[in-house]
Amino acid sequence: MAEYTADVLVEGRYFCEAPRWHDDRFWFSDFYAHEVCSVDLDGNVRVEFTLDDQPSGLGWLADGRLLVVAMTSRRVLRREHDGSLVEHADLSDIATFHTNDMLVDADGRAYVGNFGFDLDSMLTEVGVEGLLAALASDPTPYRAALAAVEPDGSTHVAEPDMAFPNGMVLLDGGATLVAAQTLGFELTAFDRGADGSLSNRRTWAPLGDHMIAPDGIAADGRGGIWVANALGPVAVRVEEGGAITDTVHASRNVYACAVGGPDGRHLLLCTAVSSEALVAANNRDGRLELVEL
């Protein structure tokens, strides 16, 4: 197994999420700075815009307009060519708590996950071990739906029963969607129809035996998926079936990752001491870390 150590690229952030390689830069959201930013490979950060919410998932429409998840209002916003932000979709009737990561396909269809319940409050009350015990006892109260947003902004449930649907990627030319179930400790695959519908649900990679809670994920272009482990300072490359082929060591827990760079060989990691809101919102200890593979 290949092992790497990431270098710190940027310090002093709050909590970075949803990195994407776009226009020769890594774009990312910072929850508690309320900023969508971009950074080059030398660590030069540029604030692209701010919003009156916690930004998360990012993705672009074919005409270059940016979609961004507004977490607490449970919406997807669209940034117009003039820089204004407008509502693209309202997911408050589908998401049962904060919306989070998002995948936007080439047709402009978006898939959006959500927490399902107040995870921060539960972690504060009972900790990780208490949460895992509750999930083992009865996972029903902690389930969430994966939402689909059509290019015209209409919404529907793509998959009703997920355990914290989080990062997503497309494989096989878009015919397969793989979603991270953070609290299900697995990557879950679906066949994807021409209309974006999901079917043939199956486990793509089980991760529970490794105690990997998959958060953000990124396809590497070679059939593998990089997985950010929300429970530890590592990101791992996983193949279908669950084999781990590569590990990147980071300085802090890894909550998201993206493959990019001019030749697609750079892996950006979003790291932080904790994802708990009371910690992350009051401490600028979030980092971006980078490794060339």
C-alpha positions in Angstrom: 0.0 0.0 0.0 1.3 3.4 -0.9 1.6 6.0 1.9 1.9 9.7 1.6 2.0 12.7 4.0 0.2 15.9 3.1 1.8 19.3 3.5 -0.1 22.2 5.0 -1.2 24.6 2.3 -3.4 27.0 4.2 -3.9 27.6 7.9 -6.2 29.9 9.9 -9.6 28.8 8.4 -12.7 27.8 10.3 -14.1 24.7 8.7 -13.5 24.0 5.0 -15.7 21.7 3.0 -16.7 20.7 -0.5 -13.5 21.3 -2.4 -13.7 21.2 -6.2 -11.0 21.8 -8.9 -12.3 24.5 -11.3 -10.6 27.0 -13.6 -7.1 26.0 -12.4 -7.9 26.5 -8.7 -9.4 24.5 -5.9 -12.7 26.1 -4.8 -14.0 25.4 -1.3 -16.6 26.5 1.3 -15.8 27.7 4.8 -18.8 27.1 6.9 -18.3 29.7 9.7 -16.5 32.4 7.6 -19.7 32.2 5.4 -17.3 32.4 2.4 -16.8 30.5 -0.8 -13.2 30.8 -1.7 -10.6 29.4 -4.1 -6.9 28.7 -3.7 -4.0 28.0 -6.1 -1.3 25.4 -5.6 0.9 27.9 -3.9 -1.7 28.6 -1.1 -3.0 32.0 -2.3 -6.6 32.2 -1.1 -9.1 34.4 -2.9 -12.6 35.0 -1.4 -15.0 34.6 -4.3 -18.1 35.7 -2.4 -19.9 35.6 1.0 -23.4 34.6 1.9 -25.7 34.9 4.9 -25.7 31.2 5.6 -23.3 28.3 6.0 -22.1 27.4 2.5 -21.3 23.8 1.7 -21.6 21.8 -1.6 -20.5 23.4 -4.8 -21.0 22.7 -8.5 -21.3 24.4 -11.8 -24.0 24.5 -14.5 -23.0 24.1 -18.1 -23.2 27.8 -18.6 -20.7 28.5 -15.9 -23.1 29.6 -13.1 -22.3 28.2 -9.7 -24.6 26.3 -7.4 -23.9 26.5 -3.7 -25.7 24.7 -0.8 -27.0 27.1 1.9 -27.0 24.7 4.8 -29.2 26.2 7.5 -32.0 27.4 5.2 -31.9 24.1 3.4 -31.6 25.6 -0.1 -29.5 25.6 -3.2 -28.5 29.0 -4.4 -27.4 30.0 -7.8 -24.8 32.6 -8.5 -25.7 34.5 -11.6 -23.2 35.9 -14.1 -23.5 39.4 -12.5 -22.5 37.9 -9.1 -25.9 38.0 -7.6 -27.2 35.0 -5.6 -30.8 33.8 -6.2 -32.7 30.8 -4.9 -32.3 27.8 -7.2 -34.1 25.2 -5.1 -35.8 24.9 -1.7 -35.2 21.6 -0.1 -36.9 22.3 3.3 -39.6 19.7 2.5 -37.1 17.0 1.9 -34.1 17.7 4.2 -34.8 17.0 7.8 -31.8 19.0 9.0 -28.9 21.0 7.5 -28.3 20.3 3.8 -24.6 19.5 3.1 -22.6 18.2 0.2 -23.8 18.2 -3.4 -23.0 16.7 -6.8 -23.9 18.5 -10.0 -23.9 16.5 -13.2 -23.2 17.7 -16.8 -26.9 18.3 -17.4 -27.2 20.6 -14.4 -29.0 18.0 -12.2 -27.9 18.2 -8.6 -28.0 15.6 -5.8 -27.9 17.0 -2.3 -27.4 15.3 1.0 -28.4 16.4 4.5 -27.6 15.5 8.1 -31.1 14.1 8.9 -30.9 15.2 12.5 -29.1 17.5 14.8 -25.7 15.7 14.8 -23.8 18.5 16.7 -26.2 18.5 19.6 -26.1 14.7 19.9 -22.3 14.6 19.8 -22.2 17.3 22.5 -24.5 15.3 24.6 -23.3 11.7 24.2 -20.1 11.8 22.1 -19.1 9.6 19.3 -19.5 6.4 21.3 -23.0 7.3 22.4 -23.9 8.1 18.8 -22.6 4.8 17.6 -24.5 3.0 20.3 -27.8 4.8 19.4 -27.3 3.9 15.7 -26.7 0.2 16.6 -29.8 0.2 18.8 -32.3 1.8 16.4 -31.0 3.8 13.3 -34.5 4.8 12.2 -34.6 8.3 13.8 -31.2 9.2 12.2 -32.0 8.5 8.6 -32.1 11.1 5.8 -33.2 11.4 2.2 -31.0 12.1 -0.7 -32.6 14.9 -2.7 -32.5 15.5 -6.5 -32.7 19.0 -8.0 -33.6 19.2 -11.6 -32.0 21.9 -13.9 -35.2 24.0 -13.6 -35.0 23.9 -9.8 -37.8 21.4 -9.2 -37.0 18.9 -6.4 -37.8 15.3 -5.5 -36.4 12.5 -3.3 -33.8 10.5 -5.2 -33.3 7.9 -2.4 -35.4 8.0 0.8 -33.3 6.0 3.3 -29.7 7.0 3.9 -27.4 7.2 6.9 -26.1 10.8 6.5 -25.7 11.0 2.8 -22.6 13.0 2.2 -20.0 13.2 -0.6 -20.9 11.8 -4.0 -19.1 11.0 -7.3 -20.0 9.7 -10.7 -18.3 6.7 -12.3 -18.6 4.8 -15.6 -19.3 7.9 -17.6 -22.1 9.0 -15.2 -23.9 5.7 -15.3 -23.0 5.0 -11.6 -23.5 7.3 -8.7 -21.5 6.5 -5.5 -22.5 8.2 -2.3 -20.8 8.2 1.1 -23.0 7.2 4.0 -21.1 8.8 6.8 -23.0 7.1 9.6 -23.5 3.9 7.5 -19.7 3.5 7.2 -19.9 2.6 3.6 -19.8 3.9 0.0 -23.1 3.0 -1.6 -23.6 2.7 -5.4 -26.6 3.2 -7.6 -27.2 2.7 -11.3 -28.2 6.1 -12.8 -30.8 6.4 -15.5 -30.8 8.9 -18.4 -33.3 10.9 -16.4 -31.1 10.9 -13.3 -33.1 8.3 -11.4 -31.3 6.0 -9.1 -31.8 2.2 -8.9 -30.0 -1.1 -8.0 -28.7 0.2 -4.7 -25.7 -1.8 -3.4 -22.6 -1.5 -1.2 -19.7 -0.3 -3.3 -17.2 -0.4 -0.4 -17.8 -1.3 3.2 -15.6 0.7 5.6 -16.8 -0.1 9.1 -14.1 -2.7 9.8 -11.5 0.1 9.2 -13.6 2.6 11.4 -13.7 5.0 8.5 -16.7 7.4 8.5 -16.7 8.6 4.9 -17.3 12.3 4.6 -16.2 14.0 1.3 -15.1 11.7 -1.5 -13.4 12.2 -4.9 -13.0 9.9 -7.9 -9.5 9.6 -9.1 -10.2 8.8 -12.8 -8.8 5.3 -12.5 -11.8 3.6 -11.0 -10.8 4.4 -7.4 -12.3 6.8 -4.9 -10.5 8.9 -2.4 -12.3 9.0 1.0 -12.0 11.6 3.7 -12.2 10.0 7.2 -14.2 12.2 9.6 -12.9 10.1 12.5 -9.2 10.4 11.8 -6.3 12.3 10.2 -6.2 10.2 7.0 -7.7 10.0 3.6 -7.7 6.6 1.8 -8.0 5.4 -1.8 -10.6 2.7 -2.0 -11.5 0.3 -4.8 -14.8 -1.3 -5.4 -15.2 -4.1 -2.9 -13.4 -2.2 -0.1 -9.7 -2.7 -0.8 -7.6 0.2 0.4 -4.7 0.8 -1.9 -3.3 4.2 -0.7 -3.3 6.3 2.5 -2.5 10.0 2.9 -1.7 11.1 6.5 -2.8 14.6 7.5 -2.3 16.7 10.6 -6.0 16.7 11.6 -9.2 14.8 10.9 -10.1 14.9 7.2 -13.6 16.0 6.3 -13.4 16.5 2.5 -11.0 15.9 -0.4 -10.7 16.8 -4.1 -8.5 15.6 -6.9 -7.1 18.3 -9.2 -4.1 20.1 -10.4 -2.9 20.6 -14.0 -2.3 16.9 -14.4 -4.9 15.6 -12.0 -2.3 14.3 -9.5 -2.9 16.7 -6.6 -5.1 15.7 -3.7 -6.5 18.6 -1.5 -7.7 17.8 2.0 -9.9 19.9 4.2 -8.9 19.2 7.8 -9.9 20.4 11.3 -9.6 19.5 14.9 -13.4 18.9 15.2 -16.5 19.1 13.1 -18.6 20.1 16.1 -20.1 23.6 15.5 -19.2 25.0 19.0 -15.5 24.1 18.4 -15.2 24.8 14.7 -17.1 28.1 14.7 -14.9 29.6 17.5 -11.4 28.4 16.5 -9.5 29.2 13.3 -7.7 25.8 13.4 -9.1 24.6 10.0 -6.5 23.8 7.3 -6.1 22.9 3.7 -3.5 20.3 3.1 -2.1 19.1 -0.2 -0.2 16.1 -1.5 1.1 15.4 -5.0 0.4 11.7 -5.7 
